[in-house]
Amino acid sequence: MGSSIFRKSVAAAAGSVAFAALSASPALGCPNCFSAKENVLWAYYSTAIGLSLLPFALFAAIALYWHKKRGQTPFSQEGEKGV
């Protein structure tokens, strides 16, 4: 009795996966991404660079916060006490 419920659920899952795979349409990109206009390309590339650098900026902000929390200022000379 338990195996028939399992078989029905596997068949339903396989059917839904097959339906999703067969009914999917190709993903279309934004038409502005590859526009020939210079200002649109500049905006696209600058946004891509900014988003690529974002993880490094977040890591640096966490590191600076951690240094400040420890009572030291980053980039201070040895022997100086942080403000």
C-alpha positions in Angstrom: 0.0 0.0 0.0 2.8 2.4 0.9 4.7 1.8 -2.4 1.7 2.8 -4.5 1.5 6.2 -2.8 5.3 6.5 -3.4 4.9 5.6 -7.1 2.0 8.1 -7.6 4.1 10.9 -6.0 7.1 10.0 -8.1 5.0 10.0 -11.2 3.4 13.3 -10.3 6.8 14.9 -9.7 8.2 13.5 -12.9 5.2 14.7 -14.8 5.5 18.2 -13.4 9.2 18.4 -14.2 8.6 17.2 -17.7 5.8 19.8 -18.2 8.0 22.6 -16.9 10.9 21.6 -19.1 8.7 21.3 -22.2 6.8 24.5 -21.7 9.8 26.7 -21.0 10.5 29.5 -23.5 14.0 30.8 -24.1 15.1 33.6 -21.8 15.4 36.9 -23.7 17.9 39.5 -22.6 17.3 43.1 -22.1 17.5 44.9 -25.4 19.5 47.8 -23.9 22.4 45.5 -23.0 23.8 45.3 -26.5 22.6 48.6 -27.9 24.9 50.4 -30.2 24.4 53.7 -28.4 27.5 54.8 -26.5 25.8 56.1 -23.4 23.8 52.9 -23.0 26.9 50.7 -23.3 28.8 53.0 -20.8 25.9 52.6 -18.3 25.9 48.8 -18.8 29.7 48.4 -18.3 29.9 50.7 -15.4 27.0 48.9 -13.6 28.8 45.6 -14.3 32.0 46.9 -12.8 30.3 48.4 -9.8 28.4 45.2 -9.0 31.6 43.2 -9.4 33.4 45.4 -6.9 30.6 45.4 -4.4 31.6 42.2 -2.5 35.1 43.7 -2.0 33.6 46.9 -0.6 31.4 45.0 1.8 34.4 43.0 3.0 36.4 46.1 3.5 33.6 47.8 5.4 33.3 44.8 7.7 37.1 44.7 8.3 37.1 48.5 9.1 34.2 48.0 11.5 36.0 45.1 13.2 39.2 47.1 13.6 37.3 50.0 15.1 35.4 47.7 17.4 38.7 46.4 18.7 39.7 49.9 19.8 42.3 50.4 17.1 42.0 52.7 14.1 43.1 51.1 10.8 46.1 52.6 9.1 47.4 54.1 12.4 51.1 54.1 13.3 52.5 51.5 15.7 52.4 52.7 19.2 49.6 55.2 18.6 46.4 54.6 20.4 43.3 54.9 18.2 40.9 57.7 18.7 
